[in-house]
Amino acid sequence: MDDFKQLTVDSIRAGLRAKRFSARELAREALRVAEAENRASGVYLSFTPERALAAADRVDAELAAGAEIGPLAGVPLAVKDVIMTRGEKTTCASRALEQFVAPYDATAVERVERAGAVIVGKTNCDEFAMGSSNENSAFFPVRNPAAPDRVPGGSSGGSAAAVAGGYAPISLGSDTGGSIRQPASFCGAVGIMPTYGRVSRYGLVAFASSLDHIGPFSRTVKDSALLLGSIAGPDPLDSTAASAPVPDYAGELSAQVRGLKIGIPKEYYGEGLEHAVGTKVRAGVDLLRGLGCEPVEISLPHTRYAIASYYLICTAEASSNLARYDGVRYSRRSEGSGTLREMYRNSRAEGFGPEVTRRIILGTYVLSSGYYDAYYRKAQEVRALIARDFAEAFETVDAIITPVSPFPAFKLGEKTSDPLQMYLSDIYTITGSLAGIAGMSVPCGTTPEGLPIGMQILTNHFQEQTMLNLGHAFEQAGGFEG
Ligand code: GLN
């Protein structure tokens, strides 16, 4: 078989057509490699072998019959464990849902399978997607494929490491404040947060509903374009899923980016940005300039309020969304409690880890009467200002280029004792989340020690094609190697 760890959607398609391997052989190989290395990698929380082989057999049968195969036919795919997969565990990396089996498929899951993808397993993440290092998983950490003593980023650390570490060519993650882009940058993968509403959230376990997105990870920009094209579009089961038509992202992918204006926001290149990261991202901008793009300095003046605003809004929404885990309908029930009230309290105390508990408490506080105006309403007002910053910028530029994170992957344990330090990992990704626009991380080289660095490409609502084209042009010109 071709080198399994390097496969892409295109190379799999070519291999299947040329009968170098069958979809079943590929699925078995994906499961074999991932299972054998999972103790060391920590990437998967569970495997879905029966489901994978059944999907692979469908593809092999289509091939044997000479039928049309889907755009993701036979491609092993990993799914973050906050996304529902019918009949399979969906734990959100939480003790509270350790035994929970999803009763239905997320729309994105149904769509990738319709496109022929082979779901091999559910990936590790921070508990309920809250975190930036994957260390908030209740089960075990994920190790960065580029440096095993370092974190893969989070919260979609398992999905990023699955792709970068060679376990699956594509995966699905979720991004609320950076959880796809930041781990993509830490691991050296492509990762996309689509425009809010571009991909249905039906079946994504809710963390902060006004900020949650499902999105792709891959090794090439084209594969993310294919995966995004397969999952995007309206959905009667999610009223926030936009009805805007879905372009043929992969079909229209073009490396012709001459004449595009790219905004370089000065607030993203200042204090706190590590030298090695800034150097590579600036070199990335230079490369795009060489391809005919026109960099323009811009200002997004409300950037410095983004973290505060995000941590008020996301905790408020989390406190409400997580109220359902009371040990009655959902989640683990504590044994031996005397009264109903004790049962609720003990179930939640036993089920949730410290970061989730902190956020529920914070969120309950900021929504409580007397504090709502001072915190929650204020944060919403700031959110509107941040969105306006972007709207004004996009009147003059086609895209905005920034670092993804101020620093590369840090050591396991390095930031666990200081939640505020951890929150700073997302200082450049949270703004785009609050504005509801599209964002992507593409690799742009490594630090002198070999740690991957990501460059963020942000575009206006539903302008994913421009974002993908810039990423593709950058990749074709060798930008991923830095
Ligand atoms: N790291 C951020 C947080 O902890 C973002 C998480 C996410 O995007 N799900 O909230």
Residues whose N, C-alpha, C, O or C-beta is under 5 A from the ligand:
A	BS01	LIG	A129 M130 G131 S132 G154 S155 S174 D175 T176 G177 G178 S179 D426
